[in-house]
Amino acid sequence: MRIRWLTLTTAALAVLACLSTYRLETSDSFARPDSTFTSLRLETRNGPIEVSAGADSTATVTVRRFAYGRDSAAAATGLANIIVSDTLAGSVWQVTADVPPGSRTSGAAINAVVRPKVPISVSTVNDDIRVYGLSAKISIDAANCSVTTAGTEGELSITTSNQKVTVQVHRGQVDVATTNAAVECDLAFVEPSSQNLLSTTAAKITLLLPADVSATIVANTTSGDILISGFHVTYDEHTPTRVRARIGSGAATITLGTTNGDIVIRPRS
């Protein structure tokens, strides 16, 4: 089981060190048999979310709440203001850490272990999201969060801002969007009829594709280079800022867009 707990940026730690003396934390753990739900939704703020695949037929979610304060009473108040809920709506299991909006001294980290084929939906603000080993639909909606997935399969949707997105060894359709940060995507398999999208602003997009891929590539940048290497490519349009090209028969569609950044497409190693 992979467990990676609370991480804070250097800047945030510096602020907390100046403003706060006390730190309190506590954890809440929840478990449900796989037979009682069909999908899992996780929500928090000011804390990371990590989801990994496990072999046990019972899924587990642990929420670790934390709060800083000038004294123990202030920290305790901050901790009490974080409300953790564990609900089952129909067949959707939802675990939420309701951190007061705008809070800079409190938050909650979530760690979940589920069967690989459980669809998940996760959301957080101002920290990291990591997903490992799942083979079901994954939906990630975040802000100011870096996102990393590895060894995943199925439909993958990622929306974040101001932080890097890294997709490692994914099999299936992807829809990835961030701003002001790089996108690195390694696709081990591209479904022939899939519609794939990678987008960012002011940063580079790197896409690795299998050697036998069949895809139509549509790439746009306002200022940067578009480079496709290592494949036999048929260009339908090729300008400094826009490319429309086919690799193989062009079965899948892959659209890439950025501003003030390069787009690089090459074979997986």
Order of alpha helices (4+ residues) and beta strands (2+ residues): alpha-beta-beta-beta-beta-alpha-beta-beta-beta-beta-beta-beta-beta-beta-beta-beta-beta-beta-beta-beta-beta-beta-beta-beta-beta
